[in-house]
Amino acid sequence: MSGIAGLAPIPMYLAITKNESAYVAKMAKTDPAGQAAVAYFQKQAPTITSPVALLKDYRSLQVVLGAFGMSGQINETGLLKDLMTQNPSDPNSFAQQSANPVYQRFAQFMSNWTTSPLANAQTVQTIVSQYQTNQFEQAQGQQMPGMQQALYFARTIASATSIDAIMSDPMLLNVVETVTGQPVQFGLLGFTQQQAILTKAVDVKKFQDPAYVKQYVEHYLALTQANPPASNAPATVLDMFGAGLSSGGSLSMLA
């Protein structure tokens, strides 16, 4: 069993986050498709010696991108090539220019091919672990609306240290715009307008406090059950803001 049947969203979230790795491991043992994907990647990894080779190996690329929450970018060859060939510490690199923490994490792992990163057994195991975690969280989101975003947010928000970083990560942004009660029309605003609104509504420094994050996620789950999202993996900004909220959806108690 990959989740916890019969529990309401918040108790389910609390139970999983007490020992998510154990739930991930349990699902990995009972998921034939996931096992096949991991076995193939582990076998191929030592033979992949360049970004071009990885881009040509679709099945391995699925696992690598799945590990970084980038499955939606699998056909964006130019973007992926830039991330894997540019120095992610260079201010002019795509990773830095994007201010996207997902892209930056991917580039940090996958941009140095002097020796293939996939020749390192520890890197391969990290990718497998992250892939299995993301697969588990996606499965929970299919069972319970908002659960994928909740688990991802709790696990990663501490690394997003600016409003720009949150805005560039669709999963984090989904949680924040839901909790702060942004209307459907928010997604139609320009970047600077959205940035100004969220800067006033969100104190990013508070996300370094696990207790605050826990309360924030619980509020998100409560709102999500009242207004279920149309999709656990929004494809566009408009999709992401499609659910909307009632006027009572803001998190004034956490301001």
Secondary structure, 3 states (H helix, E strand, C coil): CCCCCCCCHHHHHHHHHHCHHHHHHHHHHCCHHHHHHHHHHHHHHHHCCCHHHHHHCHHHHHHHHHHCCCHHHCCCHHHHHHHHHCCCCCCCCHHHHHCCHHHHHHHHHHCCCCCCHHHCHHHHHHHHHHHHHHHHHHHHHHHCCCHHHHHHHHHHHHHCCCHHHHHCCHHHHHHHHHHCCCCHHHHHCCHHHHHHHHHHHCCHHHHHCHHHHHHHHHHHHHHHHHCCCCCCCCCCHHHHCCCCCCCCCCCHHHC
